[in-house]
Amino acid sequence: MLTDTTIQAEQIRLQALRAMSPAKRLSMAVGWSQSVREMSRAGVRRQFPHLTETELQRHLSERLLGTDLATKVYGPLNTHG
C-alpha cells in the first residue's frame, strides 16, 4: 500500500488495475519504466554534464543494473566521470 493513500483509495486503485486488460497493464508498466529511465538519464547528465554519450550510458548501466552486473557486462566504470 502507498503510505500517502487511504485504504479506500488504495482499494479503488487496485480495482481499476484489475479491471484493465493485461495489454493495458503492460502498456502502463512500459510507460513507467521509460519514465524512470528518462529521469535516471537526466539525473546522470545533471551530475556529470561533461560525459560523452558512451560514458553517460555506462553510468546509467551502473544505476539500472547495479555495480556488479554493469561491471561484468561493460567493464569498470571510468573514475574520472
Backbone as ProteinMPNN parsed JSONL, in Angstrom:
{"seq_chain_A": "MLTDTTIQAEQIRLQALRAMSPAKRLSMAVGWSQSVREMSRAGVRRQFPHLTETELQRHLSERLLGTDLATKVYGPLNTHG", "coords_chain_A": {"N_chain_A": [[0.833, -1.188, 0.0], [0.439, 2.234, -0.696], [1.967, 4.816, 1.167], [0.897, 7.345, 1.399], [-1.762, 7.171, 0.875], [-5.2, 6.558, 1.405], [-6.865, 3.656, 2.767], [-9.255, 3.113, 1.454], [-8.951, 4.533, -0.969], [-6.794, 3.139, -2.018], [-7.962, 0.627, -2.402], [-9.805, 1.229, -4.432], [-8.024, 1.974, -6.443], [-6.692, -0.479, -6.871], [-8.854, -2.045, -7.76], [-9.4, -0.746, -10.169], [-7.025, -1.26, -11.573], [-7.157, -4.065, -11.729], [-9.348, -4.322, -13.366], [-8.423, -3.607, -15.816], [-7.23, -4.627, -19.038], [-4.747, -7.191, -19.659], [-2.971, -6.259, -21.627], [-3.254, -3.472, -21.443], [-2.327, -3.022, -18.814], [0.313, -3.864, -19.146], [1.177, -1.971, -21.014], [1.044, 0.353, -19.435], [3.0, -0.278, -17.509], [5.303, -0.396, -19.106], [5.422, 2.266, -19.918], [5.892, 3.509, -17.417], [8.376, 2.421, -16.835], [9.934, 3.509, -18.906], [9.764, 6.19, -18.192], [11.159, 6.199, -15.75], [13.718, 5.526, -16.663], [14.263, 7.796, -18.259], [14.25, 9.81, -16.291], [16.398, 8.92, -14.741], [18.474, 9.151, -16.582], [18.471, 11.942, -16.959], [19.224, 12.7, -14.391], [21.854, 11.642, -14.197], [23.053, 13.102, -16.245], [22.798, 15.682, -15.205], [24.388, 15.454, -12.931], [26.859, 14.787, -14.024], [27.747, 16.642, -16.3], [29.681, 16.763, -18.3], [30.084, 14.31, -19.513], [30.617, 11.999, -22.214], [28.39, 10.529, -24.665], [28.714, 7.738, -24.601], [29.961, 7.385, -22.109], [27.941, 8.363, -20.478], [25.952, 6.439, -20.918], [27.227, 4.261, -19.731], [27.336, 5.042, -17.031], [24.585, 5.117, -16.562], [24.001, 2.39, -16.834], [25.193, 1.43, -14.548], [23.525, 2.483, -12.569], [21.056, 1.322, -13.244], [21.473, -1.445, -13.462], [23.067, -2.137, -11.354], [26.209, -2.208, -9.621], [27.862, -4.585, -9.734], [26.792, -6.263, -11.866], [26.775, -4.428, -14.015], [29.514, -3.908, -14.257], [30.469, -6.465, -14.932], [29.266, -6.783, -17.434], [29.942, -4.447, -18.943], [32.479, -3.665, -18.194], [34.817, -1.939, -15.968], [33.735, 1.101, -14.361], [34.598, 4.291, -15.546], [36.593, 6.309, -13.555], [37.027, 9.006, -13.76], [34.745, 10.359, -14.414]], "CA_chain_A": [[0.0, 0.0, 0.0], [1.136, 3.517, -0.714], [1.873, 5.402, 2.504], [0.145, 8.602, 1.385], [-3.059, 6.846, 0.299], [-6.118, 5.905, 2.334], [-7.194, 2.27, 2.419], [-10.34, 3.15, 0.465], [-8.382, 4.955, -2.255], [-5.971, 2.02, -2.497], [-8.879, -0.406, -2.897], [-10.327, 1.704, -5.721], [-6.914, 1.892, -7.396], [-6.485, -1.889, -7.198], [-9.99, -2.477, -8.584], [-9.208, -0.189, -11.513], [-5.946, -2.026, -12.215], [-7.649, -5.418, -12.022], [-10.333, -4.239, -14.449], [-7.721, -3.36, -17.084], [-6.741, -5.797, -19.772], [-3.304, -7.389, -19.496], [-2.247, -5.389, -22.565], [-3.264, -2.111, -20.896], [-1.411, -3.013, -17.661], [1.668, -3.935, -19.691], [1.465, -0.669, -21.606], [1.317, 1.274, -18.33], [4.288, -0.635, -16.911], [6.344, 0.026, -20.047], [5.484, 3.723, -19.802], [6.551, 3.844, -16.15], [9.787, 2.049, -16.972], [10.567, 4.524, -19.754], [9.866, 7.422, -17.399], [12.255, 6.017, -14.79], [14.972, 5.622, -17.419], [14.46, 9.199, -18.644], [14.625, 10.556, -15.089], [17.752, 8.493, -14.384], [19.375, 9.771, -17.563], [18.555, 13.369, -16.633], [19.993, 12.816, -13.158], [23.274, 11.426, -14.51], [23.501, 14.245, -17.054], [22.915, 16.831, -14.302], [25.519, 15.203, -12.035], [28.092, 14.716, -14.814], [27.401, 17.273, -17.586], [30.78, 16.658, -19.263], [30.227, 12.951, -20.039], [30.246, 11.659, -23.587], [27.213, 9.659, -24.706], [29.143, 6.406, -24.169], [30.173, 7.441, -20.66], [26.627, 8.524, -19.869], [25.314, 5.122, -20.959], [27.883, 3.394, -18.741], [26.845, 5.47, -15.718], [23.201, 4.652, -16.464], [24.009, 0.946, -16.6], [25.535, 1.265, -13.133], [22.326, 2.775, -11.774], [19.939, 0.444, -13.574], [21.82, -2.853, -13.303], [23.881, -2.356, -10.163], [27.644, -2.165, -9.899], [28.44, -5.88, -10.109], [26.369, -6.691, -13.199], [27.246, -3.449, -15.003], [30.952, -4.121, -14.444], [30.638, -7.724, -15.667], [28.81, -6.617, -18.812], [30.556, -3.32, -19.643], [33.796, -3.331, -17.673], [34.787, -0.99, -14.848], [33.302, 2.472, -14.599], [35.672, 5.291, -15.553], [36.511, 7.08, -12.317], [37.16, 10.449, -13.992], [33.429, 10.947, -14.652]], "C_chain_A": [[0.876, 1.25, 0.0], [0.933, 4.208, 0.628], [1.076, 6.698, 2.537], [-1.276, 8.414, 0.856], [-3.936, 6.177, 1.351], [-6.391, 4.478, 1.862], [-8.27, 2.239, 1.339], [-9.811, 3.544, -0.92], [-7.534, 3.84, -2.854], [-6.854, 0.914, -3.061], [-9.452, -0.023, -4.262], [-9.251, 1.601, -6.795], [-6.683, 0.446, -7.831], [-7.621, -2.43, -8.058], [-9.834, -1.986, -10.02], [-8.114, -0.947, -12.26], [-6.417, -3.415, -12.612], [-8.645, -5.43, -13.178], [-9.678, -4.024, -15.815], [-7.322, -4.674, -17.743], [-5.249, -5.972, -19.492], [-2.488, -6.481, -20.416], [-2.168, -3.96, -22.035], [-2.314, -2.013, -19.698], [0.034, -3.059, -18.132], [2.079, -2.594, -20.285], [1.788, 0.365, -20.526], [2.687, 0.996, -17.711], [5.447, -0.208, -17.807], [6.515, 1.541, -19.98], [6.191, 4.162, -18.533], [8.042, 3.549, -16.233], [10.544, 3.077, -17.813], [10.745, 5.839, -18.999], [11.012, 7.345, -16.4], [13.596, 6.131, -15.498], [15.279, 7.064, -17.822], [14.876, 10.047, -17.445], [16.037, 10.198, -14.638], [18.778, 9.141, -15.304], [19.564, 11.26, -17.261], [19.373, 13.586, -15.362], [21.48, 12.631, -13.379], [23.814, 12.622, -15.278], [23.691, 15.486, -16.175], [24.139, 16.68, -13.386], [26.854, 15.258, -12.777], [27.858, 15.333, -16.196], [28.461, 17.108, -18.668], [30.883, 15.285, -19.927], [29.885, 12.861, -21.524], [29.008, 10.766, -23.526], [27.563, 8.254, -24.214], [29.33, 6.363, -22.658], [28.844, 7.58, -19.913], [25.897, 7.183, -19.817], [25.916, 4.18, -19.919], [27.439, 3.755, -17.328], [25.394, 5.021, -15.512], [23.144, 3.155, -16.177], [24.325, 0.644, -15.145], [24.293, 1.469, -12.26], [21.214, 1.763, -12.006], [20.223, -1.027, -13.307], [22.509, -3.163, -11.987], [25.34, -2.476, -10.564], [28.18, -3.49, -10.42], [28.076, -6.29, -11.533], [26.861, -5.73, -14.274], [28.731, -3.633, -15.285], [31.214, -5.405, -15.221], [30.31, -7.542, -17.146], [29.639, -5.595, -19.577], [31.973, -2.987, -19.201], [33.69, -2.281, -16.58], [34.364, 0.411, -15.286], [34.505, 3.386, -14.56], [35.541, 6.154, -14.315], [36.663, 8.573, -12.545], [35.812, 11.127, -14.179], [32.601, 10.789, -13.503]], "O_chain_A": [[1.93, 1.286, 0.635], [-0.171, 4.185, 1.17], [0.621, 7.11, 3.605], [-1.92, 9.377, 0.439], [-3.466, 5.325, 2.105], [-6.171, 4.144, 0.697], [-8.201, 1.43, 0.414], [-10.192, 2.944, -1.925], [-7.557, 3.623, -4.066], [-6.525, 0.326, -4.091], [-9.568, -0.872, -5.146], [-9.528, 1.193, -7.922], [-6.501, 0.173, -9.017], [-7.377, -3.196, -8.991], [-10.105, -2.722, -10.97], [-8.26, -1.242, -13.447], [-6.112, -3.89, -13.706], [-8.77, -6.429, -13.886], [-10.31, -4.237, -16.85], [-7.109, -5.688, -17.079], [-4.566, -5.014, -19.129], [-1.43, -5.99, -20.023], [-1.132, -3.308, -22.162], [-1.576, -1.035, -19.573], [0.89, -2.367, -17.58], [3.203, -2.137, -20.079], [2.709, 1.164, -20.69], [3.444, 1.924, -17.424], [6.462, 0.288, -17.316], [7.641, 2.037, -19.987], [7.002, 5.087, -18.564], [8.868, 4.33, -15.761], [11.66, 3.467, -17.471], [11.76, 6.517, -19.152], [11.751, 8.313, -16.223], [14.516, 6.768, -14.984], [16.426, 7.503, -17.737], [15.751, 10.904, -17.562], [16.79, 11.068, -14.201], [19.819, 9.62, -14.854], [20.683, 11.772, -17.303], [20.131, 14.551, -15.269], [22.288, 13.372, -12.82], [24.912, 13.101, -14.994], [24.634, 16.251, -16.376], [24.836, 17.655, -13.103], [27.857, 15.718, -12.23], [27.777, 14.596, -17.178], [28.163, 17.297, -19.847], [31.701, 15.113, -20.83], [28.993, 13.548, -22.02], [28.626, 10.303, -22.452], [26.782, 7.646, -23.482], [28.906, 5.41, -22.003], [28.651, 6.987, -18.852], [25.297, 6.834, -18.801], [25.2, 3.395, -19.298], [27.191, 2.866, -16.512], [25.021, 4.595, -14.419], [22.331, 2.705, -15.37], [23.78, -0.3, -14.573], [24.052, 0.707, -11.324], [20.508, 1.388, -11.07], [19.312, -1.78, -12.96], [22.536, -4.314, -11.551], [25.66, -2.807, -11.706], [28.875, -3.522, -11.435], [28.958, -6.628, -12.323], [27.315, -6.165, -15.332], [29.161, -3.524, -16.434], [32.094, -5.433, -16.082], [30.999, -8.085, -18.01], [30.006, -5.832, -20.727], [32.606, -2.106, -19.784], [32.599, -1.786, -16.294], [34.603, 0.835, -16.417], [35.341, 3.285, -13.662], [34.461, 6.684, -14.053], [36.451, 9.351, -11.615], [35.733, 12.353, -14.112], [31.448, 11.221, -13.508]]}, "name": "protein", "num_of_chains": 1, "seq": "MLTDTTIQAEQIRLQALRAMSPAKRLSMAVGWSQSVREMSRAGVRRQFPHLTETELQRHLSERLLGTDLATKVYGPLNTHG"}
